[in-house]
Amino acid sequence: MIKAIKGVKDLLPEESPRWRFIEETARRWALRYGFQEIRVPIFETTTLFARSIGATTDIVEKEMYTFADRDGSSLTLRPEGTAGTVRAFIEHNRAADPRPQKYCYAGPMFRHERPQAGRLRQFHQFGVESFGVADPRADVEVMSLLWRLLSDLSLPGLTLEINNLGYTDDRARYKPVLVAFLKGVEQHLCANCQRRIEANPLRMLDCKVPDCRTATEDAPRLADSLSPAARDHFERVTAGLQAIGIPFHMNPRLVRGLDYYCLTAFEVTCSHLGAQNAVGAGGRYDGLVEQLGGAAVPAVGFAVGLERIALMLPEAVVIPSTPRVYVAAFGTKGADAGFSLLDELRRAGVPADMDFRSASLKAHLRQADRLGALYTILLGDDEIDKGIATLRNMQTKAQEDFPIRELVSSLQSRLLTSVSTPFSS
């Protein structure tokens, strides 16, 4: 028997409503903030990710799914969404458009990681990217969007953690100071961190290995190397968060795993997820557009992991469901008329279904229950002769007779008042 590849997961029909609810909530909030949907390819040239994410990051060195195209060029399944969005921004000259360039996207990403709860090799993200605004209020805007949508989903135990990564020159001043410290504690570090000392020392501050965290407890702080301009930007960010009532926690170890971040970095964590506790994260990446061949355009964004949100979504959350009408058509004339009625209901916008295998009323009602129908239309040969159909409320078991020609309009009005309402916002 052929099975799914390790680290990828089937999303079965009974799970889809939760995912659809999460995605629709995220899109609804993004549209409120003026973000418009963009869809970029699932694979890109490998150079795009090596130049944007950073050649010495774990993602590029160990986790990307890379393959040769027929012409010999190297292609990679996207490990994240920002690089492709930036490439599209540059390629289509969106910087020339005077309107705000604010995009949102959703879809699968790919990384060759050790599969665990909330971390798969094919995983799904919802992300936003805002281009062209250097003002700290743009940072606050994307963080507030992230906080509002996760709060709207009633996710438990959320914390917004933020840090100031400064400018490139700030980190250049900080790096030799940090490296000198790390070499003094090198013997206490894990093999991965020992390898990073020269190549990517800042990433060691975010290592989750307990011995590494203990060894770097007294490491020099990046905050001590920040320029006045970087400090001012971050102070305006924190003031903006306070002004709109979004709680945050300073985390000097938060450096993010991608090389393109500068100034504001942030992460929303959840106490219910264990060691891999990040739900969504992002930051400012002012130099990335220019680094990839575009103009010097400031940018900021975030991405959330849909698998992790689905793990945390409370069972008590009422998922808006589409009311389903089941047509229980039986008998020679009833079966034919029922099939025509089924098509009429669907064309009128009424979600309707029928199991063509069921031949008796009892079998039809059993399937209507299994499908979670709100109403079942009982339509047999006798009903066809009378021009009347019976409408059965599957929750109360009450039944009413209606002229067949009035059924569609009656159901349309009834279902308008039966739809579950999503969380208010």
Protein Blocks (a to p, Z undefined) as FASTA:
>chain_A
ZZddehiacddfklmmmmmmmmmmmmmmmmmnopacddddfbdcfklmmmmnopkbmklm
mmpccdddfkopacdddfbfklmmmmmmmmnopmmpmbdcdddddddddddddddehiaf
bdcddddddehiabfklmmmmmmmmmmmmmmnopghiacddddebjfklmmmmmmmmmmm
mmmmmmmpcfklmmmmmmmmmlmmmpcbfklmmmmmmgccfklmpcfklmmmmmmmmmmm
mmnopacdddfklnojafkbghjadddddfklojmlcfbdcdddfklmmmnopacddddd
ddddfklmmmmmcfklccddddddddddedjklmmmmmmmmmmmmmnopacdddfkbmbf
klmmmmmmmnopabdcdddfklmmnopacdddfklopacdddfklmmmmmmmmmmmmpcc
dddZZ
